[in-house]
Amino acid sequence: MEQTALLVFVHVMAAIGIFAAFSIEGVAQAYIRRAASPNDVRAWAGTYRAVRPIGIVSLLTVIATGVWMTLAEWGWTAWILVSIGGIAALAVLGAIGGIRYGASLEAASQESGLLSTSSRVALTSPLPLALLILRMFIATGVVFLMTVKPDLLRSLIGLGAAAVIGFGTAALVVTRADAGTPEMLAHRASAPTSSRPDSRR
């Protein structure tokens, strides 16, 4: 009983670690999006790189303690199987976003003077932000399953709803964020004057 309680504690703390990593990653991304020079990028790239292992270790701890308690206490119930699918999605989305974004940070950090246009475009890409939002909602869905422990249908509905809401929120945020990217600003600047709204109205 004491061992199970300890495992539950570690399991919950690891889940908190995941959300803490998400939060810090989001702050780092926000500042990096505003960077004008390689020094600005380097100032927050270190934070981004440092928090990634925290999230990975926390996720692995959730998996390890979850498998242990599954074998010792819960058994392979429906909500656990659905949760495994959600955790796998977190790992895949994190890898997709992390590898590409990390490469962009490394390239921008090596520049001098002001950031090049290609680096600014890469660093203001809405994809990392979208993947972060989607991961946060999927993780919330997994926490729901861990807490409520529903049957198969309710587990699928719960995690599916979290993913759909996360995708919709990511699409909305990305649409707004994309309006301020160098590509969009350049498009607006090159648009014919006659096609722009009359600001005097």
Secondary structure as UniProt FT lines:
FT   HELIX           2..33
FT   HELIX           38..69
FT   HELIX           70..74
FT   HELIX           78..109
FT   HELIX           117..123
FT   HELIX           127..148
FT   HELIX           152..178
FT   TURN            179..180
FT   HELIX           182..190
FT   HELIX           193..195
FT   TURN            199..200
//
